Amino acid sequence: MSNVPSSMASTTSHHYEDNSIIEGLVLPLAGHCFHCGDPVPQPPFHAEILGKSREMCCMGCQLASQSIVEAGLEQYYLDRSEINRTASLPTQLTRLEAYDHDEIKSQFVYAQDGLSVAELSVNNLRCAACTWLIESRLDELEGISKCQVNLTNQRMRVIWNEDKLPISRILAVINEIGYEAKPYRQDTHEAMLARHNNQMLIRLGIAALGSMQAMMYAVAIYFGEYSDMLIFQRDFLRWVSLFVSTPVFFYAGVPFFTSAWSAIRARQVNMDVPVSIALIVTFFASLYATITGQGETYYDSVSMFIFFLLAGRYIEHNARLKAATMANDLVVVEPVLVQKVAEDKQAAELILQQLEKNELKKIAENEDMSNQVSNLDTNEASTSANPTPNFMQSMDANVHQLTSKIAQDWQSVLTQKSVLSTTEDKAKEKQMVTAHSLQVGDIILVEAGSEIISDGILLSSTATVSQSLLTGEGDLIIKTQGDYVVGGAQNDSQPFEMLVTALPADSQIGLIDRLMNRAMSEKPKLAQQADKLARWFVARILVLSVLVFIGWYIVDPSQAIWATVAVLVATCPCALSLATPIALTVATNRLASYGFLTTRGHTLQTLAEITHVAFDKTGTLTYGKPNLLNIELVKPISLNEGDHSDNFDGLAPAEQKDRLLAIAAALEVGSRHPIAHALLTAAYQLHLPSTQALQHYPAGGVEAMIDGVLYRIGHVDFALNDANNDMVIDLVSQRASSAVVLSCQQNDSVTWQALACFYFNDKVRDSAKAMLDTLKELGIETVMLTGDPSPQALVLAENLGMHSAYNGLSPTDKVTHIQKLQAEGGVVLMVGDGINDAPVLAAADVSTSIAGAADLAQVSSDSIILNGQIDAITAAKRISDKTERIIKQNFRWALIYNGCVLIPAALGYVPPWLAAIGMSLSSLFVVLNALRLKRA
């Protein structure tokens, strides 16, 4: 950030009046550095901290403070109790209370259905029991609505009532039971996982060295038993073994002990409880034997046990880490700094007010329809999760007119400024701000090649953007002044200015990330059952180990400890707890590579059970973009107006069609209707005549004067100005889905003459036929439920080979059809466009939507196809089936292994070190089996 002139310093120095604490923030004396407290030069340096520009004494403090902000650690400035270079941080409690500050909280907490939602990174999660421990402990707190922890991603999602419980208390409770939770950020989360991975590697290395040395001395002791080794030699080797095993036990084994102690303090058990008991008993029994000179020592077993456990968990952790990071590739890390050039809060407020009116109008129109669907799961990622009205959903002619005017006014202001302002003045107006500090109403400059940080409207004349991340389509999109631009798109042309209409967290790319987080944090019933079974198993193992110890103590006391240790270790249900989550994580991310984004935890499990797939037509089986199919001339044409003559009689039919197409396209210039786009696309090589007195008629069409002749284009009743006309429009024979009529009025006549009928066809998606054939081969019935009343919709379903089709359905009718199939025992997957089909998407057992950038915000489906490739449905079915098979295989393996190893371990045939190898290999088998889904 560049040095700022003193004139700007005067506007900010009033923030630093004394050395008091305002809302927990310690401020320096006026004219002193916000970071270190030293006097600032004139002009001072500046850095954006906690939403305000702060004075800095030098570039070093400026860069240091920027690094703190970019790392998401702004709470440091709220934590400190004094300002100097060596200021110490406050206590842990005070540090956590800093997260209650609005500036910090706004970076990771968002509102949803009147509650607060936070995404957190959690460190030190080791097994399914760890996730259950956190969830059960938080569920005891008043105000917690829902808490879900994802073991694979080391993340959690908590929903709570902030009026009853501050976020600092939630974080404190998590810390109290032995885990560390912080606000989730993709970059810092990955850094946390990398640090954890490095720590595991160091512990693994120490355990490997210690176990090798301990085994060398153990071999000497074992052979010495058969070669009359002297007692002092044996004792010497035992003490040396103790020396090399101590760092293994007290350092490499610490993660097992801390995890077990946390569970015991919470009066629960996890996988590390039996493991820790086995390690502690073995080590201290060996220590007793070393000190007294009586009994056997098993330092080698302790060291090898820890080594094999750590090796298994290290491999498992890396496999989970690799699977988890695949999902992050879907969402870019948002830019840290953006260039703010001005702000216009009033303009943004006017736009949002108009959008809100449109939202309320839609709600009123759909209220009766929504009431028909009762007891349905509401959409957590809909507008309730978005505090501002959705810009793209509510974009209509009124909004576009308003945004265009605002953009034009802005260009006028720029023109005046360019004449009056100096280069120095322009430099003052522009400032680099953090993405988190952006507010609705800010005007920002998006550089060429940069990601667009948030949703908004284009103020510059034109822009070319790519929305491939959102839609999967690589085509560049040309935006004009007043159009919306989407957060997550990329500027592929010259720099442009835009007005921010939504916070970065509420942008379309932010919503995709939120949907993915929700899916990864939710647990399907299968995973919940596995967690419950694993906890039940651990409790029974502890009881069984006590019985084994008692039995062996009666029969042979010297074997009691080692048989008990073998049972504790060999039967630990680590593989059982991993059977489901690792498979679901790999499968979810494999689906993401196909552009199939699951937004609910149950999606994979339900997809494996579907018996019917119901499809909407427009925008689902078809592209939703009509193409001009045919132009049908109604009658020979001869137009005369005064001394103007435009005689069509001498033209060939093809030339007449071109002439009429040019007229029709000229009437549609400026219209945003899909039919207008189709006509303009078809006429792109033709010369379009100029129009006068252009007028749009809602639900009718367009009327304009061309060369003295009044033309109309629209539906037949509007074009002929006669609801009782006898004109026949044959959609079936033309294989068309819709049609419009071009007509004209001559010589002041009140009658309208039909000139031509334009037939349009909405092209079927290229992969739709193959996808439906694949579903049919799998024995799944396909159904079309469409609101299109034309008979061509039924013809389309027949051509695609669908089992049944229903046209002209209202949203309520669609819900009724779904409920009928469910009543007959069917499990239904509904595929729709995510907006008009919201009720039926919610009514189905599982649902997906073919989502583009314009309809993600209101999606109420369980999954989204981001790239528009409908054949991702068959990929999803294939992967879900394979996931179900692999989960069952993992369950069978875990149960068979634990059942088979139990009896030999209890009878004393399995030494502790072999038990450790068996348990580690069992867990490793489950992980590697799940990783096969990467090739599904």
N, C-alpha and C positions, 0 to 999 in steps of 0.2 A: 504494500500500500504506500502510495507516495506521500511525501511531506505536504502538509496542508498549510496554506497561508494563515497568517495571524488573524485576518478578518474572520475566518471561520472559527478560530479558537475562541474568540469572544462569545460566540453563540453557544459554546458548550461548557465554558468554565463555570457557569452558574450552578452546575450540578455538584460541584465539589466545594461546599461552603464550610464544612467543619469536619472534625474527626469523629463524628458520631456514627451510630449504627442505625441505618434506615432499612427496615424490613430485613434485618439480618445481614446487610451488606456494609462492610467497613469502607468508608470513603476517605481518601487522602485530603490533606489541606489543599486549598485553592492554589493552583499553579504547581502542584507536585504530581509525580507519576502515579497513575492508578495501579501499576504493577508492583513497583518497588518503593515508592514514596519519595524518590529523589526529585529535586527541582527540575521542571521541564524547560527546555530552551524556547526561544521565540523565532520562528513558529514551531510549535510542538509537533511530535509525531502523533498519529491517531490509530486506534484499533477498535473494532466493533465488539463490545462485550456486553452480554445480557441485554441486547436490544438497543444499546446506546453507544455513541462514539465516545471513547475514553482517551484522555491525554496520556502520552508516553514520553519518557525523557530521551529515549534513544531507539535506534533500529533494533538493538538486541532485545529490549523489553517488548517492542512491537511484535517481533517475530516469535518471541516466547509466548506472549499472550495469544497470538493467532494459533500457535500450535496447540495450546490448551483448549481453545474454542473448537478447533477442527477435530480434536480427539474426543469431543463430547464431554469435556471435564470442566465446564464453566462453573460447576458447583464449588470448585476450589475457591473462587472469590467470595462465595457465600459462607464457606467453611472457616476461612481464616479469621483469627481474633485480633490480628494486628497486621500492619503493612510494613514489611521490611524484607530484605533479601533472604533472611533465614527464618521467616515466620513459620511457626509450627502449626500443624493441622489440629483441629479440635478433636474431641473424643469421638468414638464410633457413633454414639447416639446423635451427637450434633451433626456429624457428617450425613447421616441418613435423613435427619430432619431437613437438610438442605433440599432434598427432593420434593418437599412440599411447596417450595417456592414456585410461583406461577410461571416464571420465565423458564425454569428447568423442567417443570412438570409438562409444559405444553409441548416439549420435544418428544415425549414418548407416551403420553396419556391422551386418549381421545374419547369423545362421548358417544354413547350408543344406547338407544332406548331408555334414556334417562339415567343410565349408569355410566361408570368410568371403566375404560379398558386399557390395560397396559401390557406391552410385550417386553419380556425380561430375558436376559441371558443368565443361566444358572451354572455355576461351576461346581465340580466335585460330584456330579451325578455318576453313579457306578452301576446301578441295576434297577430293575422295575420297582423294587421295594423302596428305593430312594424317592422315586416319583410319587409313589403312594404315600410315603411319609409326609412329604411336603403338602400334597393335596389334602390329606386327612387333617393335618395340623391347621392349615388355613381355613378349612371348612368349619372349624370350631369357632372362628372369629365372627363376631356379629358384624354384618354388613357385607360379607363375602357372598356373592351370588354364584360364581363358578370359577373353578381353578383347574387348569389342565397343564400337565408337565410333559414335555416330549423328551424322552431319554436319548433318542438318536441325535437330535439337534441340540441338546443341552439348552433348551429354551422352554419358557412357560408363558401362558396367557392367563391373566386374572381379570375377572369382571367383578366390580364391587360398588357399593354405595359410598361415595366420597364424603357424604355428610356424616356418616357414622364411623368412618375409618380412614385415616390418612395413609397415603402410599408409604410413608416412612415406617409406619407400624407394620405393614406387610413385609417390607424388606427386613425389619428388625427381627420379626418372628422367624423368617427364613434363616437369618444369621444365627439365631439362638439354637436352632436344631442342627447346625454344622454345615450349612451351605451358603454360598455367596451369590447374591442376586444383584444384577445391575440392569439399567435400561438397555434394551436391545438396540444395537446399531450393527449393520452388517460388517463394517470394517473392524470395529472394536471386538465384535463377537468372534470373528475369525482370528483376531490376534489373541484373544483369550484361549481359544481352542489350540492355537499353535503353542502358546506357553505351557498349557496343560500337557500337550503332547511331548514337549521338550523335557518337562519334569518327569514324565513317565519313562522317557528314554534314559535319563540319568539314573533313576532308581533301578531300571532294568539292567543297566550296565554294572552298577554296584552289586546287584544280586547275582549277576552272572559271574563276576570275579570272585565274590565270596563263596558261591556254591562250588565253583571249580576247586578253590583252595581247600574248602571244607571236605570235599569228596576225596582229594588227595590224601589228607590226614586220616580220613575215615577208612580208606583202603588199607593204609598202614596198620591201623588199629585192628581191623578185621583179620588181616593176615597174622598180626601179632598174637591173636588169640590161639592160633594153631602152631606157633613157633616159640612158645614160652617167653614172650616179651616181658621184660622186667616191669614191675609196678610203676617205678618212677618214670620210665619211658612212656608207658601208657598214659600216665597222668599229664606228662609234658605235652603229648599230642592232643590230649583233651583240652588243656588250657589254650594251646595255640588255635585249636578249632573254635573255642569260645571267642578268642580274639578276632578271628576273621569273620565269625558269624554275627558278632554284635552289631556292626554297622548295617548288615543286611536286615537284622531283626528290628533295630531301633530307627532306621532311616527308610530303607526300601519297603518295609512292612507297615509304615505309618498310615498310608491311605486305608488299609483294612481296619486298623484299630480305631481311627477317628470316625470312620463311617459306622462301625459297630457301636461305638460309644454314643454317637448322636442318636442312633435308633433306640438304644437302651434308655437314654435320658428321656426320650419321648414315649417310653413304655411300649415300644414296638420292636419287631425283629426284621432284619433284612438279610441279604445273602452273606454279608460280611460278619455276621454274628457267629455262626458256626465256624467259619474260617478263622476268625480271630481267636475263638476259644481253643481251636486245634493248635494254632501257632503258639499261643501263650502257654498252654499245658505242656507241649513238647519242649519248648525252649527252657522253661523253668524246671521241668523235670530233669532235663539234661544238666542244667546248672547245679541242681541239688546233687546229682550223681558225681559231677566234677568236684564239688567242694568236699563231699563226704567220702569219695572214692568208692562208693557202692552203687550198683545198678548200671544201666546202659545209658549212653549218650547218643543223641540223634541230631547233632548240629548240622550234619550234612542234609538230613531230611528237612529241617527247618529252612535252610538256605535254598535247597532245590525246590521246596514247596513254594516259597515266595517267588523264586525265579520263574517257575512254570506258570504260576498265577499271573504274574506281571506280564510275561510273554504273551499269554493268551489274551489278556485284557488290552495289551498294546496293539496286537494285530486286530482285535475286535474294534478298538477305538478308532484305528486308522480306517478300517472298512466303513464304520459308521460316519466318520468325518468326511470321507470321500463321497458317500451317498448323500449326506446332508448338504454339502457345498454345491452339488449339482443344481439344487433348487435355486440357489442364489444367483446362478447364471441367467435366470429369467429376468431378474430385476437389476437394473444398474444402480450403483451407488450414486445418490444424487450429488450434483455439483456443490462444492462447499461455498463458493463465492459467486455472486451474480452482480451485474452492474445495474444499479438503480439510477434512473435519470430524473425521475419526478414522481409525483403521486397525484391521484385524482380520486379521492374518497367519494366525492359526491356522484361522479359518473358511475363508479362501481356500485354505489348504493341504488341508483336508479335502475341499473341493469338487474341487480339482485331482486329488487322489488317486482319488476316485471316478470322475472323468472318465477318468483314465489306465487304470483297471481296465476301463472300457467300451471304450476304444480297443484295449487288448490283446485283449479278447474278440472284437472285430470282426476284428482282424488274424488271430486264430487261426481264426475261422470262414471267412475268405476266403483262407487260405493255400493250400489246394489249388487254388482257382480261379485265384489269381494265378500259380501255378507253371505253369499251362497256357499262359500267354502269355509267350513268351520273346523276348528281344532287343527289347523295346519301349522307347520313350523314356519315361523316368520323369518324373513330374510335379514340376517344380522348385518349384511353388507350393503343394505339398501340405503335410501336417503336418510334413515335414522342414524346411520353411521357417518353421515356426511353433514356437517353443520351448516353448509351453504347449499342453496338449491343447485341442482345439477344443470350446468350451463348447456350441455349438448342435448340433454333430453328435452328441455323446454324451449329450444330454439325454434321460433316461428317468425312469420313476416314482421310482426310488431317488434320483436326483440332485435331482429336483424336491422330493421330501419333505425332503431335506437342506437345500436352499436355502430352502424355506419356513420350516423351523425356525430357521435362522440369521436370516432376516428378522424373524421373530416375536421372537426373543431381542433383536435390535437395537431393535425398537420398545419392548420392555420396559425396556431400558437408557435409551432416550430419555425414557420416561415418568418414570422415577426421577430422571433428571437435571433434567427440567423442574420437578420439585417442589423439589429441593435447590439447584439452581444459580442464581446471580444472573446478571443481564445481563452483567456484566463477565466472569464465568467463561465464559459462552457465547462472548463475543467472543474470548477467549484460545484456545478450542478450534479456531475456524475460522481458516484461513490460506490465502492465495492462493499456489499453487505453479505452476510451469511444467509444461506437458504432458509434456515429456521427463523430468521428475523423478518422475512418477507410478510407483508400484510396485504389483505385484499384492498385494491385501489392503488397499489404501487405500480409504477410504469418502469419496466426494465428493458434493457437492450440485450438481445440474444445474438451472440456472435455466430458467424458462419461455422458450421461443423459442430456446434455445441448442442448438448441435450437441452430441451425445453424443460425448465424446472417445475412449472405448474400450469394449470389450465388458465386460459384467458382469451382476450380478443385481440386481433391483429390491428395495430394502429398504423403501421406502414402501408404503402400502397399494395405491394404484393409480397409473397413469400413462398418458397418451395420447401416442403417438409416431407419427411419419411416417417410413416407410422408402422413400420414393419414389426417393431417390438410388440405392438398392440394388436395388429390385425394379421401379421404373417405375410402381408402383401408388400413386395419391395418397390412397387410403383411410387414415383414421386407425386405428391399432391400439391397442386397450386392453390394457394389461399389468396383471397383478395381482401381489401380493406373492410373491416367489420366482421370477418369470419372468425370462428373460434379456432384456437390452436390447443393441442392436447399435451398435457404433461407426460413426458416419456418419449415424445416424438423428437426428431432431430432436424435441425435447421441445415438444409443442404444447399442453401444459396447465400445471398448477401445478408449482412446483419439486418435485423428488423426490431422494431419496438412493439411491445405488447402491454396491455393492461391486465394485471393479475386479478382474476375473479374467484380464485379458490386457493387456499393454503396448500403448500407442497404436499402435506400429509393427506389432503383430500383430493389430490389430482388423480387422474386415471391410473397412472403407474403406481401411485401410492396405494390405490385401492387394490390393484392386482397383488401387490406385496401383502396387503392386509388379508386378502382372501386366502393366499397361500399359507400365511402364518396360521390362520384359523384352521385350515385343513390339517396342517402338521401338528397342531396342538390338541386336536380332538382325537379321542380314542374310540375305535369301533368296539362293539360288544365282545368280539373275539379277543381283542387285546385286554379288555377289562377282565374277562374270564381267566386269561392266562396269568395276569397279575394276581388275581385272587387265589388261583391254584398254587402259584409259587409261594405266596405268603403262608398258605395252609401247609405246604410241604415243609417249609423251614421250621415252623413250630413243631411238626411231628418228628422232624429229624432230631431236634434238641431233646425231645422226650425219649426217642428211640436210643440216642447215644447214652443217656443216663441208664437205661435198662441194659445196654450192652456192657457198660462199665460195671454195673452191679453183677451181671452174670459172670464176666471174666474175673472179677475180683474174688468170687466164690471158687471158681475153677482153677485159675492161675493168675494171681495178683500181678505177676511180672508182665503179663500181656494186656492187662486191663486198660492202661493208658493208651497203648499204641493201637489197639483194636478200636477204641473209642475215637481216637484221632482219625483213623482211616474212615470210619463211618461218617464223621462230621465233614470230612473233605470230599470223599468220593461221591456222596449223595447230595451235595449242595446243588440246588436246582437252578444254576446260572443259565444253562442251556434252555430250560423251560421258560425262564423270564425273557430270553432273547428270541424265542421262536417266532413271535408275532411282530414286535416292533421293527426289527431289522428288515423283515420281508416287506412290510408295509412301506417303510421308508424307501427302499430300493425301487419298489414297484411305482410309488408315487412319482419319484423323480424320473423313472423310465417313461412314464406317461407324459411327464412334462416335456421330454425331448420330442414327443410327437405333437406337442402343442395342446395336449389335453390336460388342463389344469383342474385338479380336484380341489374343491373348496369346502368339503365336508369330510369328516373322518370316516363315515360309514360308506362312502361311495364305492370303494373297491370291493368290500364285502357284499354289498347289494348288487353290484354289477354282475358278480359271479352267479347270482340267483335269478336273473331276469328271464321271463318267459315271453314278454311282449315288448315291442318298441313302437311307440307312437310318435309320428312326425307331424309337425306343421309343414305347410307347403312353401309359402312365400318367404324367401330369405333363409330357408332351411334346406329343403330338397332342391330349391332353385336359388339363384344368386340374389334375387330381389332387385335386379337391375334390368328392366325391360329393354328389349332390342326391337328395332323396326323390322317386321317380318315381311310385310307386303303393303303396297298401295293399290287400292281398288278404285278405278275411275267410275264415278256414278253415271255420267252422261257426257256427250260431247259438249265442249265448253266454248263460249264466245262472250267475251266481256267488252262492253262499250260504255264509255262515260264521257259525254260531251264530245269534244274534238279529240279525246284520248282514245286510242284503239289498241287493245291488247288481245289479238286474235289468236286463239289456240287451235283453230280448225286445221291449219296447215302443218301442225306439228305431229310427229309420230307419238304413239302412246308413251314410249319411254321418255321422250322429251317433255311431254305434258306432265308426267309424274315428277320429273326433276323440277319443273317450274312450280308445281304445286308444293313439292317438298320444301323448296326455298321459301315460299310464302309461309308455310306452316312453321318452319324453323324461325323465320323472322318474327312471327307472333310470339314465340316462346323465349326470345332473347331476354335474359335477366331473371327468368323463372327458375326456381329450385326444385320443381316437381320432377320425379323420375322420367315421366313421359317427355317433358321438355328436354331433359338431358339426352334421351334416346333420339329425338328428332334432330337436335343440334349435332349430335355425333354422326348421324347418317348424312347430314348436309354439310359436313366440314369442308368439302371441296367446291361447294356451290357458292355463287354470289348471292348474298341475301339482300333483298330490297329494304329500303328504309321505311319505318312505320311512323304514323302520327296518331295521336289520341289513343294511345295504348291504355286499355283498361282491363283489370282482372276482376272476374266474378267468382267469389268463393263458392266451391262445390259445383261450379259450372264450367268455366274455361276462360278464354282470353278473346278480346275483341280489339281490332285496330284498323286504321285506314292505311291502305297501300295504293299509291297512284290513283287516288280518288275513289277507290272501291273499298267498301266496308267488309271486312272478313271476320269470321268467328272460327275458333277451333275449341273443341271440348266434347263432352258426351253428347249423344245424338239429340236429346231433348233440348239442350241448351243451343246447340249449333243450328237447329231448325226452328228454335223458338216455339216448339209445339210438342207438348207432352203426349199428344195423340197421333203422332206421325206414324206412317206405315213403312218406314225404312227398315229393311231387314239387315241385321248384322250377324253374319254366320261365323261365330268363333270356332265351332267344331270343325267345319270343313277347311277353314284357314289354319287350323291347329294353333290358334292364338289364345292368349290369356286375357287380353283387353284390346279395346279399339277406341279411337276418337274420330270425329267427323270434322272436315273442313267445309265451311259454307261461305256464301257471299250474298250481299244485298245490293241490287243495282237500281239505278234510275229512281231513287227515292221510294222504291217499292217497300212494302211492309213485309213481304214474304222473303224467306231465305231459301236459296238454292244450294243443295248439297253438291259439292264438287268432287270430293274423294273421301274414302274411308281408310284410315291408317291402322293396320293391325300390328299388334305387338306381342312378342312372346318372351316370357321370362325364362331364360335358359336354365335347363337342369344342370346341377353341378356335375362336373366330369366324372367324379368317383361315386356318384349316388347309386348307379345301377350295380356296380361291382360290390358296393357295400351291402346293398339289400340282398343280393344273391348270396353273399357270405353269411348273412344272418339267417337266411332261409336254410342253408346247409347245416347250420348249427341247431336247427329246429325251433328257431325263434320266430313268432308271428309278427308281421309288420302291419301297421295301421296308419292311415293318413287321416288327420283331423285338421281341417282347414276352414277358415272363414270365407274363402273365395267361393261365391255362389255359382260361378260359371261351370257348365258341364265339362269344360276342358280339364278342370282339376281332376275329375274322375277318370278321364281318358289318360291323363298323365300317370295316375296311380296304376292303371291297368298296364300301360306300356312299361312301367318299372317293375311289374310283377308283384305288387303288394297284395297281401291277403285280403284286405278290406279298405274301403275309403269312404269318408263322409265329408260332404262339402256344405258351405253355407252355415257353419256352426258359430254360435256366439261363444265367448269364453266360458259361460256357465254350461253350455251344451258339452264343451270339451271336457270339463270337470266331470260331468255326469257319465260320459263314455269311459273315462279312466276309472271311476268308482265302480262301474258295472264290471269291467274286466277284473278289478281287484276282488269284487264279491264272488267271482267265479274261480278264485284261487290264483289269479295271475299276479306276477310281479312285474310292474310296468316301468320301463324307462321312457321318459318323455323328452323329446328333442324339439326345442323351439327357439325363438329369437330373443328371449330374455326380457321383453318389454310387454307386449300385448298378451303374451302367454303366461304372465306371472302366476295367476291362480292355478292353472293346470300344471305348471312346473312344480308348484308347491304340493299339489295333490298327488303327484306320482310318487312311487316308492323311491325312485332315484331319477334325477333329471340332469340334462345338459343343455347348453345354449350355444348356438353359433354366434359368438359375440364379436362385434367390431368395436372400434373406439367409441362409437356413439351409444352403446347400450350396456356397458359394463356396470355402470353405477346402480342400475335397478335390477340387476340379475338376481333372481331368486332361485337359481338352480344349484344343484350339488356339484356341478363341474362346468367348465367353460372350454370350448374349443377356440383357441386363440388364432390359429392360422387359417381358419375357414375351410380346412380339409375335413370333410364329413367322414372320410374313411377312418379317421382317428377313432370312431366309435367301435369299429371292428378290432382295432388295435387295443382299445381299452377292454373290450370283452375278452380278448385273448390273454392279455396280461393279468386281468382279474382272475380268470380261470386258473392260470398258472400260479398266481400268488396263493390262491386257496389250496392248491395241491401242495405247494412248498410249505405252507404253514402247517398243513396236516402232517407232512413228512417230518418237519421239525418237532412237532408235538410227539409223534410216534417214537422218533429217535430219543428224545429227552426222557420220555416215560420208560421206554425199554431199557435205556442205559441205566437210569436210576434204579429200576427194578432188578436188573441183572447184577449190578455191582453191590447191592445192599447185602445180600447173603454172604458172599465171599469176604466182604469187608468186616461184617459182624463176626465171622468165624475166625478172623485173624489171618486170612490168606493174602491180604492186600496191605503192603507196607505204606506208610504215609507218603513217601515220595512218589510211589506209583499211583496212589490215589490222586495226588496233585496233577500228575500227567494226564490221568484219565479224565478228570474234570475239565482241564484246559482243552484237551482234544475234543471233548463233547461240545463245549461252547464254540470252538473253532469250526467244527463241522456244521453247526447251525448257521454261523455267519457265512461260510463259504457256500453253503447250499442256497441261502437267500441271495447271494451275489449273482447267482445264475440268472436272476431276473433282469440283469443289465443287458442280457442278450435276447430278451423276449421281444 
